[in-house]
Structures are given as structure tokens and as C-alpha cells.
Amino acid sequence: MKQIWDALSPHMDLATFVSDTVLKLVIAAILGGVIGLERELKRKPAGLRTNMFICFGSAMYTLLSSRFSHGSFGSFDPNRIAAQIIPGIGFIGAGAILHSGGSVSGITTAATMFVVASIGMAVGGGEYLSATFATVVILLALNVLGWVEGRFNFKSVLMSYEVASKDPERVLTEVNRILEEQRLLMQTVKMGMGNNGHRIQFTVEAKHRDHVKLTEKLRQCTEVERVDMLRDTENE
């Protein structure tokens, strides 16, 4: 067994490999997975596997940078590989950001992936305490600050509305009138047939109190038979 290991990795013994490389990669996967699980439970685009892979990969690249700088590669700068993690994560984060109807969504997801990569780099560099502390801070920020934003009406949220009516054209005109009164904009709209008549689905981005007022006015409209609303969490 020892001969096979020496042939595969002549520059590192098995005990060092387990206590250093394996330990770091496992910790990176756990910390990235914890953040990813929180994102997965909230049905975000970048969930458990994505954040775990980002954290794991960042730790791996950081380890490789350190190993290659002490190997048989001559005067190798240990920062060369690690420095490429940031633009790589930026490219992935850009894919998570969506722009639609004048609004931008997915910035929090992209920022989370950016910080998860830094956690992986910290683990790869042996900064376990810093990486753990950063993970706790991120989880608190995603949950506690999110609750504060919603509680004190700091943040606009995207809501999906479904209105049922027998006269869709008149209802659509009335909906546009109500939105203009509240200075809101209908971002997407779909029309179709349901069991009880015509259905109109549309999305509006506004603060909580504006959504409450909009719902009340829609339900007061005589042309509207039913109003359903659902928070669109997938595009945040």
C-alpha cells in the first residue's frame, strides 16, 4: 500500500494528505453545503450543489496554488491560480443575474456565490476559523436581514397575480388604471382560459404596503371575480 501511495504521490505522505488536503476539502464542502442548503430551501437558482461545488473548487484551487509553488515548477507564483478564482466566479454570478422589464434580480444570489468562493479560499489556506465565522455571518445576513427588510418595508418584492373574469379586456383596462394610480408597472402578462372563465396573470414589483393596496383595489373591482397572489421567489 505504501509503495502504491509513494508512486502516486511521492512528495506527500498519507498522513499529511489526510490531515491537510482531505480535511480542508471536507470542511469546504460542508461550509458551502450549509449555505447552499439555505438557498435550496428558499428555492433560489444557486442551491446546495452549486454553492458546495464553488466552495470546494475554490479550496482546491487554493491548495493547488500552494502545492505548485513548492513543487518542481520552478519559480511559480502561488497567487496565479488563486487569482483566477475571482473572475471565474464573476462569470458564474453574471449568469445568475437576470434583467427583465426594467428590474434586476439575482444580485443576492451572485453576491452569495462570490462570498462562498472566498470561504473556500480561506479553508484552502488553512483559515478555518475565518471561514466558519464568514459562513455564520452569511446565514445571519440572508435570514435576519431579509426579515428586517420585509418587516420594515425596505425592499421591493416581485409578486405574481392571477385575476379571473368573464371579460378579460375590460379587466385588463381596469388593472392598468389601478396600477397607474399607484405608479406601478406591470412587468409580464399572460392571458388564458380557466375552469371559471378567463384568467390574466401578471407580475408587479413593489413594496409590501403597495402590494396590499393593489390587492384590495383589485378585489373591490366589480369586473374581477377572483384575485390570487403569490410571491415570485425564484427571480429574486
C-alpha positions in Angstrom: 0.0 0.0 0.0 2.8 2.4 0.9 4.6 1.6 -2.3 1.5 2.4 -4.3 1.0 5.7 -2.4 4.6 6.7 -2.9 4.2 6.1 -6.6 1.0 8.2 -6.8 2.2 11.0 -4.6 5.9 10.9 -4.0 6.0 14.4 -2.4 3.4 13.8 0.4 2.9 11.0 2.9 -0.5 9.6 3.5 -0.9 11.1 7.0 -0.2 14.6 5.7 -2.6 14.1 2.8 -5.5 13.1 5.2 -4.8 15.7 7.8 -4.3 18.5 5.3 -5.8 18.0 1.9 -8.8 15.8 2.7 -9.7 17.8 5.9 -9.7 21.1 4.0 -11.8 19.8 1.2 -14.3 18.2 3.5 -14.6 21.4 5.6 -15.0 23.5 2.4 -17.8 21.1 1.1 -19.6 21.3 4.5 -19.5 25.1 4.8 -20.5 25.6 1.1 -23.2 23.0 1.6 -24.7 24.7 4.6 -25.1 28.0 2.7 -26.3 26.1 -0.3 -28.9 24.3 1.7 -30.3 27.6 2.9 -30.5 28.8 -0.7 -32.1 25.5 -1.7 -34.8 25.7 0.9 -35.7 29.1 -0.4 -35.8 27.8 -4.0 -33.0 30.1 -5.3 -31.3 29.4 -8.6 -27.9 28.6 -7.0 -28.7 25.9 -4.4 -27.0 23.1 -2.5 -24.8 21.6 -5.2 -23.8 24.9 -6.8 -22.6 26.5 -3.6 -20.9 23.3 -2.4 -19.0 23.0 -5.7 -18.0 26.6 -5.7 -16.6 26.4 -2.1 -15.0 23.0 -2.8 -13.4 24.2 -6.1 -12.1 27.4 -4.6 -10.4 25.4 -1.8 -9.0 23.0 -4.3 -7.5 25.8 -6.5 -6.0 27.4 -3.4 -4.4 24.2 -2.4 -3.0 23.6 -5.9 -1.6 27.1 -5.9 0.3 26.4 -2.7 1.5 23.0 -3.8 2.6 24.0 -7.2 4.7 26.9 -5.8 6.7 24.4 -3.7 6.9 21.7 -6.3 9.0 21.1 -9.4 7.5 24.0 -11.3 10.4 26.5 -10.8 9.6 30.0 -9.7 5.8 29.6 -9.7 3.8 32.4 -8.2 1.3 30.8 -5.7 -1.2 33.6 -6.4 -1.5 32.9 -10.1 -4.2 30.2 -9.9 -6.0 31.6 -6.8 -6.3 35.0 -8.6 -8.3 33.4 -11.4 -11.0 32.3 -9.0 -12.5 35.8 -8.7 -13.1 36.4 -12.4 -14.3 32.8 -12.7 -16.9 33.3 -10.0 -17.8 36.7 -11.5 -18.6 34.9 -14.8 -20.9 32.4 -13.0 -22.5 35.2 -11.0 -23.3 37.1 -14.1 -25.3 34.2 -15.3 -27.4 34.3 -12.1 -28.4 37.9 -12.6 -31.5 38.4 -14.7 -32.7 41.7 -16.2 -36.4 41.8 -17.1 -38.9 44.6 -17.5 -36.6 47.3 -16.1 -35.8 45.3 -12.9 -32.8 43.3 -12.0 -33.0 40.1 -10.0 -30.4 37.5 -8.8 -27.9 40.0 -7.4 -28.1 38.5 -3.9 -27.5 35.0 -5.4 -24.5 36.2 -7.3 -23.1 38.0 -4.2 -23.6 34.9 -2.2 -21.6 32.8 -4.7 -18.8 35.4 -4.6 -18.6 35.2 -0.8 -18.8 31.4 -0.8 -15.8 31.3 -3.1 -13.9 33.4 -0.6 -14.8 30.9 2.1 -13.4 28.1 0.0 -10.2 30.1 -0.5 -10.0 30.7 3.3 -10.4 26.9 4.0 -7.8 26.1 1.4 -5.4 28.4 3.1 -6.0 26.9 6.5 -8.1 29.7 7.9 -10.8 27.5 9.3 -12.0 30.0 12.0 -12.3 32.8 9.5 -14.2 30.6 7.1 -16.6 29.4 9.8 -17.2 32.9 11.0 -17.9 34.1 7.5 -20.4 31.3 7.0 -22.3 32.2 10.2 -22.4 35.9 9.1 -23.7 35.0 5.7 -26.5 32.8 7.1 -27.5 35.6 9.6 -27.5 38.2 6.8 -29.6 36.1 4.5 -32.2 35.3 7.1 -32.2 38.1 9.7 -31.6 41.0 7.4 -34.1 39.5 4.9 -36.7 39.5 7.7 -35.8 43.1 8.7 -36.2 44.3 5.1 -39.6 42.7 4.8 -40.7 43.8 8.3 -39.9 47.5 7.8 -40.8 47.6 4.1 -37.3 48.4 2.9 -37.2 46.1 -0.1 -39.4 45.7 -3.1 -40.6 42.2 -3.9 -41.9 40.6 -7.1 -45.4 39.3 -6.8 -47.4 37.2 -9.3 -51.1 38.0 -9.6 -53.9 35.9 -11.2 -57.2 37.6 -11.9 -60.3 35.7 -13.1 -63.0 37.4 -15.1 -65.6 36.8 -17.8 -64.5 40.0 -19.7 -60.7 40.0 -19.8 -60.3 43.1 -21.9 -62.3 45.3 -19.5 -60.4 43.8 -16.5 -57.1 44.4 -18.2 -58.0 48.0 -18.7 -59.1 48.3 -15.1 -55.9 46.7 -13.8 -53.8 49.1 -15.8 -55.8 52.0 -14.4 -55.2 50.8 -10.9 -51.5 50.3 -11.5 -51.2 53.8 -13.0 -52.9 55.3 -9.9 -50.3 53.6 -7.7 -47.5 54.4 -10.1 -46.7 50.7 -10.5 -45.7 48.9 -13.7 -47.0 45.5 -14.9 -43.9 43.6 -15.9 -45.2 40.5 -17.6 -48.8 39.5 -18.5 -50.3 36.2 -19.7 -53.9 35.5 -20.7 -55.7 32.1 -20.9 -58.8 30.1 -20.2 -59.6 28.6 -16.8 -62.4 26.5 -15.4 -64.4 29.5 -14.4 -63.6 31.8 -17.3 -60.7 33.9 -18.5 -57.5 34.2 -16.5 -55.0 37.1 -16.5 -51.6 36.5 -14.9 -49.2 39.4 -14.4 -46.3 40.3 -12.2 -45.6 43.6 -10.3 -42.6 44.6 -8.3 -43.4 46.9 -5.4 -43.0 47.2 -1.6 -45.2 45.3 0.7 -47.7 48.1 1.5 -48.2 48.8 -2.2 -49.0 45.1 -2.8 -51.6 45.2 0.0 -53.2 48.3 -1.5 -53.1 46.8 -5.0 -54.8 43.6 -3.8 -57.5 45.5 -2.0 -58.3 47.6 -5.1 -58.4 44.6 -7.4 -60.8 42.8 -5.1 -63.0 45.9 -5.0 -63.2 45.9 -8.8 -66.6 44.7 -9.9 -65.2 43.1 -13.1 -62.9 40.8 -11.1 -64.3 37.5 -9.8 -61.2 36.2 -8.1 -57.7 37.5 -7.2 -54.8 35.2 -6.2 -51.3 36.4 -5.5 -48.0 34.5 -5.0 -44.5 35.9 -4.2 -42.2 35.1 -7.0 -39.1 33.9 -5.1 -37.3 32.3 -8.0 -36.4 35.6 -9.6 -35.0 37.4 -6.6 
